[in-house]
Amino acid sequence: MGFLDELRAVVPVSEAPASADRSGATGDGPPLAIARPDTVDGVRTAVRLASAHGVPVVPRGAGTGLAGGAVAGRGELVLDVSGLDRIVEIDPVDAVAVVEPGVRTAALDRAAQEFGLRYAPDPASAKISTIGGNIATNAGGMRCVKYGVTRDAVLGLDVVLADGRLISTGRRTVKGVSGLDLTSLFVGAEGTLGVVVGATLRLRPLPARTLTAAAAYDSVAAAARACAELTRQRREPSLLELLDGATLEVIDRAQGTDLATRGRALVIAQADGPSADEEITAIAKVLAEEATGSEHAVDPESSERLLFARRMALPSIERFGRALIEDICVPRSRLAEAFEGVARIAAAHDVRIHTFAHAGDGNLHPIVSYDGPLTSEVHHAGDDLFSLALDLGGTVTGEHGIGLLKRNWLAREVGPDVLDVHTAIKTALDPRGILNPGKGF
Ligand SMILES: Cc1cc2nc3c(=O)[nH]c(=O)nc-3n(C[C@H](O)[C@H](O)[C@H](O)COP(=O)(O)OP(=O)(O)OC[C@H]3O[C@@H](n4cnc5c(N)ncnc54)[C@H](O)[C@@H]3O)c2cc1C
């Protein structure tokens, strides 16, 4: 019996159409097949068989990734684990959730809310992405400025290794330091070290109040300085987003708003929890110093109106052209320099770049928009954005991952010795190199 026959005997398998994600990257041909196990044992068997036959395995959640991590090529098996989608347990006393990897991020957050809790990491794709994909990419989002990224919410994992063994890492206690931190090793590994089949996640209290402030500026540098000043003054926003003038214009065009009449940049901040009133007042005061106008919202509807602009940024840009979505991160003190650098790059390559940022994390999303095929100017602009991030002491990806698309840049960012360590770990865990080869590192 060949590999596919053996596999079909134990898990649902179908012909795989060309496998892509939301990055626009594609593989070098149609994958071998797509396996859709809906039990942990099914995943173990599929991986064990693939290992025995030397077939590369590409783990897949919802395929919303922006780095090409879930893209599978010729001869590879797509291992779609989105069918393992049970919320196994929510414990309101320990404030943990135990979930399977295919659970949608927003569904977990909704379920936690019934217990007065929340799952804090909130990628903008929360309605469509899976917890497994979020863990594999160490996804971020708007709340990360206060609550941390996905890694900060993961207490323990169940992982199928390349030979089919199942291990459990970490714990369900808030503290615990026994052994190496293997949980963190698998978070952000982009499916190259193991397949996540279960997770124990930390939940947070659902804040009773969330208050919002917004301020407009006559330059993006002034807006970025205001955000850095919040950090300097030890303020603790639960959200801190910055949109540049080009983004405001495109939102106006798509949504019929008049944001660009307020200024060349907009900062939106939120504070939550018991000290939300005091915190947002202090934040609004700092933001107002260089602002051309500001507002303050206390009720959820007005807050949502202010956040609408941010939520509509990417859909508005995508409405008028194709978008190369970048994801650089710089030290927060260098945010203004990063925005200035992005403007220089747009001018040098004569391309349109709209930038919005998780400013509280120094994480910029410069979106290079273009019509028709990807031109060399767009490519070069992307490369210059990565150089800019590294020159400013930052990183080429704040939250989307390395995937297929940024491998050369990872080498440049971390250097040969660190890459050797990556390779040694990969070889120890996956000696035949079957798990998501060619991705990550
Ligand atoms: C509109 C939009 C908005 C977005 N906003 C954000 C954002 O705010 N923040 C952010 O961080 N990202 C964002 N993303 C990117 C994307 O949604 C995230 O990277 C998300 O974590 C991917 O989840 P997924 O289930 O779609 O994973 P996939 O795309 O299927 O896979 C992503 C990677 O994880 C691996 N993988 C998937 N499941 C497993 C598993 N169970 N075990 C091991 N490896 C696995 C895959 O092999 C691949 O390398 C956005 C994407 C879109 C389209």
The ligand as a Gaussian input file, in Angstrom:
#p B3LYP/6-31G(d) Opt

LIG

0 1
 C       -7.639000      40.560000       7.301000
 C       -6.495000      39.970000       8.081000
 C       -6.098000      40.585000       9.254000
 C       -5.037000      40.059000       9.987000
 N       -4.696000      40.666000      11.149000
 C       -3.708000      40.149000      11.910000
 C       -3.354000      40.773000      13.163000
 O       -3.933000      41.757000      13.581000
 N       -2.343000      40.211000      13.869000
 C       -1.679000      39.098000      13.445000
 O       -0.777000      38.640000      14.126000
 N       -2.004000      38.515000      12.264000
 C       -2.990000      38.990000      11.503000
 N       -3.321000      38.382000      10.309000
 C       -2.572000      37.209000       9.868000
 C       -3.202000      35.825000      10.267000
 O       -4.577000      35.921000      10.476000
 C       -2.512000      35.270000      11.516000
 O       -1.168000      34.974000      11.185000
 C       -3.169000      34.021000      12.096000
 O       -2.496000      33.696000      13.313000
 C       -3.127000      32.825000      11.169000
 O       -4.057000      31.856000      11.665000
 P       -4.592000      30.707000      10.688000
 O       -5.452000      29.813000      11.494000
 O       -5.226000      31.304000       9.495000
 O       -3.240000      29.985000      10.308000
 P       -2.716000      29.515000       8.876000
 O       -2.631000      30.682000       7.948000
 O       -3.479000      28.342000       8.414000
 O       -1.239000      29.063000       9.259000
 C       -0.281000      30.002000       9.683000
 C        0.995000      29.267000      10.102000
 O        0.740000      28.461000      11.228000
 C        0.991000      27.085000      10.959000
 N       -0.055000      26.349000      11.675000
 C       -1.409000      26.521000      11.576000
 N       -2.033000      25.724000      12.458000
 C       -1.073000      25.023000      13.108000
 C       -1.085000      24.032000      14.134000
 N       -2.209000      23.596000      14.687000
 N        0.104000      23.525000      14.560000
 C        1.264000      23.959000      14.035000
 N        1.345000      24.887000      13.072000
 C        0.189000      25.411000      12.623000
 C        0.965000      26.966000       9.455000
 O        1.775000      25.902000       9.003000
 C        1.522000      28.313000       9.047000
 O        2.923000      28.300000       9.132000
 C       -4.360000      38.889000       9.532000
 C       -4.765000      38.289000       8.355000
 C       -5.819000      38.805000       7.634000
 C       -6.240000      38.101000       6.373000

